[in-house]
């Protein structure tokens, strides 16, 4: 499955402070981010170095701390670190691109009412700002919430909003839930951070096309969508890594090779698994297409920008834009309500995973 987001581990003690001081921090949306169309967030899980040039041996300008948001001028090619040679140029210097999540800051006008659906009153929404602080409604059961000093949701995550209220400082707050895979956690966040999804967001792409097929090449870390012999979409991905964080070969981390049929598609799901100390617990994973009985899926990824390099626990990591396109294009189509579908037989787009 997906790689563990260690950057969310910030200490149990901090959450205790949160619970004792509700609404002090969590009812306000961050306002001091740079004013630029393209931004980048340090998603590395700790501080990284900003360099004078896109090379490791150049002068260090400063440390860039976790979740720092900076202006993204352009992506450039520099010296490799591990495999990737991509760096991001900022007005102050260069940072290694795999550590920087591309984000935007697009606050929204809060809605005043929620629609009635088969899931109850609520709506699907995605985070449209670099991050939003959240406040758990009760003692959390999810590991990521228990371990987070300052719980946050990040740009492109998709959640279910099921309640609206006004905070102590007069700001509109949404109660955030997860319809699928959640152990029962709910939390509150600034409504401006969430863009309601619409029917247009999930409308099928090329529904009339026949003979659709997805080809994932593990050697080249690519994903292609075909209609007959015509390639209609191409992107870089991060597949399962055959090695753990110590460099040991672990076959269970590999993306399963062969032809697969999707057995579930969902707008958003909570994924958790693995062993204690080496597992993962991640909320709001959007545009998810599960194709293997053990849980391997194509899905949106917000915790790294290292596409083209194997680094997951078996899933196919894609950018939010790429995962969304493939989700809308591949069969079967998923409706807004309920935003989730199980397949009990043939009928979905074949997913071919190739390796040497």
N, C-alpha and C positions, 0 to 999 in steps of 0.2 A: 504494500500500500504506500501511501505518501510518507515523505520524510517528516520526522518529528520537528515541531517548531519550538526549539529550545528557547527562543527569544521570549516566549511567553512565561517562562519560569522566573518569577521575581520574588519569591518568598511568601510563605504562608502568613507571617506576621503582618505584612502590609495589608492583607485583606481584612484582618481584624480591625485595623484602623478605619478602613472603609465602612465596616458594619457599624462602628460606633459613631461615625459622623456622616450620616446619609445626606445626600444632596449638596454637600459642600463643594465638591469638585465635579460631580457627575451630571449636573443639570446644565452645564454650560458647554457650548461648542467652541473649540479652539479657534482663535481669530488672528493669531500672529504669524500664520504661515506666509511665505513669500507670495507676492502678487504676480503670478505668471501662469500661463496656460498649461505648461508642462512642468510637473514637479516630480521629485523622486524621494522615497523614504528609505532610510537605513533599516533594512529588514534582516540584518546579519545576526542579531541576537546579542550584540555588544557594540563597543566602539570600533570604528574602522579609521584608517588614515586617509586624509585628503592629501594628494600629492601635487607637486608643481607641474609635473608632466605625467602622461599615462604609463609610467614605469615604476616598478617597486624600488629601484635604486635612486629615484629622484628625491628631492627634498620634501620632507613632510611638512605641510603647511599647518595642519591642526588635526586634532582628533574629532571625529564625527560620531556622536553618541546615538545609541539605539533610538529609533523612531524619529530622529531628526529629519525634517523635511527641507529640501533644498531645491533650487531652480535647476531644471534639466535643460541644458542648452542643446546638446546633441550627443550621440553615441559615436565613439571613435575607436580605432584599433590601436592597441598598444602592446606592451610586453605581456606574455601569458603568465597567469598564476593558476596553477592546476592545469586546466585545459583551455578555458575561454581567454580570448585576447580583447574582450570588449571592456571599454571604460566609458564612464559618463563625464562629460565636461560640464562644469558648473561655473558661475561667474568668479569663484574663488580658486578653483583648481579641479583636479581629477579624482574620481573615486571609482573603484572596481565595480563594473556593472552588475555582476551576479549578486552583489550585496544590496542593490538599489531597486526597490519596487517602483515601476512607473505609476504615478498617481495623478489625480486631478483634484481640485478643490471646487466642487459645485454644490453649494448648499441649496436646500429646497424649501419651498413654502409648505408648512405643515398642513395636512388635511384635517378637517374638523370632524368627519365621520368615517367609519370603516364599512365596507360593503359586507353583505351577508353572503356566505359561501357554504359549500358542503362541509367545509372544515370549521364552520362557525364564523363569527364576525372577525374579519381580518383581511390582510393584503400581503402580497409578496413585495419586498423592497430590497434594494441593494445599497450598500454604503457608497456614497458618491463624494466623500471627502477623504483626506489621507488617513485619518483614524478618528474614532469617537470613543470617549470614555463612557463606560457603562457602570451601573450599580446593580448588583444582584438583589433580587427581591427577597430571597431567603437564603439560608445556608446552602451553598452550591453542592451538587453531587458530581459535577464534571471536574476532572483533574485540572484542566486548563484554568478554570475559574478558581479552584481552591488554591492554586499555586501562583496566581497573578496578583502582584502588589497593586498595580493599577490596571484593572481589567479593561481591555479595549477591543473594539472591532475595527477591521481594516478595509481600506478601499477595495471594492468589488465583491466583498462577501455578501451573500444573499440570505435574508432571514424572513421570518413571518412576524408581522406586526398585528397584535390582537387587542390592544387597548391604548387609549389616549388619556392623558391627564395633564394638569397644569402644575408645575413644580413650585417650590417655595419662593422662587425668585420670578415667578410669572412666565416662565418659559414652557412651551409645549414639549411634552415628553411622550415617547412611544414605549409601550412595553414590548420587548423583543422576545420571541419564542422560536423554537425550531420544531417544525411539524414532523420531521423524520430523523430518527436516530438520537433524539434528545432523551436524556435520563429524567427530565422534569425541570430543568433550570429555566427561569425567566429573569429578565433584567431590564433596566430602564436606560434610555439614552436620549440625547437631544434629537428632536424630530427632524430638524434641518439636515441632519447627516444622512437621511435615508430617502432615496429616490424610489417612489412607487413604481413597480414594474407594470407594464400594460400588455394588452393582447398583442400589440405590434412587436414587443420585445421577444415574444416566443412564437411569432407567426412562422409557419414552415417556409423554408427556402427551396425553390425548385420542386414543389410537391408533385408536379406532373412527370418528373424525370424517372426513368426506369433503370434497372440494373445498377443501383447505387452500391458502392463498396468503399470501405475505409482500409487503407494500407499503412501500417505502422512499421517503419524500418528501424530496427534496434541498432544496426551498425552505423547508420547515418543520423539517428535520433531525429527522424522526420515523420510527419503524418500527412498523407495525401488522400483526397476524396475524389473518387472517380464516378462518372456517369458513363457507363459503357467503357470505352477506351479513352475518354477525355478526362484529363485531370482538371478539376474545377476549383480545387483549393489545395494549398500547400502551407505547411508551417513547421517550425522546429518544436520539439517536445523534450521532456526529460522522462525517460522510462525508469524501470527498476534498476537499481544498482546491484551488482552481484557481490558487493563487498559491504561490510558494516563499517562503522566509524573508526574501527581499529585496523581496517584493511584486510580483515579475514573474509574468505569466500563464504557467502551465505546464499545458497541456491534459492531459498524461499523468498528472497528479495527480488528475484528476477521477474520481469513481465512475462506471463505465459505465452509461449510461441504457438502459432497455429491459427486456424479459422475459428472465430467465435461469433455467437449471436448475442446481442444485448438481452439481458434478462430483466433489467430495470432501468428506467430513466427518471430522473428527478431534478426539479429546479434547484433544490438545495438539500443537503444532508449533513448530518454530524457524523464524522468518522473517528473511530477510536479502536485501538487494538495494540498488539505487541505485548512484550513482557515488561514487567516493572523495571523502570530505569532505562528501557530501550524501546518504549512504545510511543504511541502518538494519540492525541486527543484534540481534535480540531473541529471547530464549529463553522457553520455557514458555508460549506463548500458548494459552489454553484455549478450549474450546467453539467451534471454528473450522469455519465452513461456507464453502468456496470455491465461487464461482459464476461466475467470469470466467476465460478462458484465461490472462490475464496475471497472475492471482493475487489479484484482489480478493476479499475475504471478509468475512463477518460474524464478529466475534470479540470475545472478552473483552479489556478494556483496563485496565491498572493504572498507566500512566505519566502520566495526566492525569485531571481531573474536570471537563472542559469540554464536556459533552454538550449538544447543541443548537447547537454552533458547528462549522463545517467546519474540520478540521485534520489529516486523514490524507493519505496518499499514494495514496488510491483505495479503501482498505478502508472498511468500516462499523464504526467503533468503538462498542462498547456496554459498559455496566457488566458486571461478572462475573455478577451476578444476572440481568440481561436476556439476555445472551448464552447463559447456561445454559438459561434457559426456552425460548428460541427453538430452541436446539440439540436439546433433548429433544422439543419439539413437532413440529418440521419433519421431513418424510420425506426420506430413509429413516432408520430407526432405526439407531443405532450400538451395537454390543454392547461390553461391558467388555473382552472379549478378541476382537480385538486393539485395540479403541478407535479404529479407522480404517476407512473404507470408500470405495472408488472407485465411481462410477456410470459405466457404459458406454453408457447409453441413457436414455430417458424413465423417469419413476417418482418423481422427487424433487419436493418442493414448489416451485412456481414463485415466483421472487423478482422482483417488478416494481419497477424503480427509475424514479421519476418526477421530471421537472424541467420548468420553465416552457418 
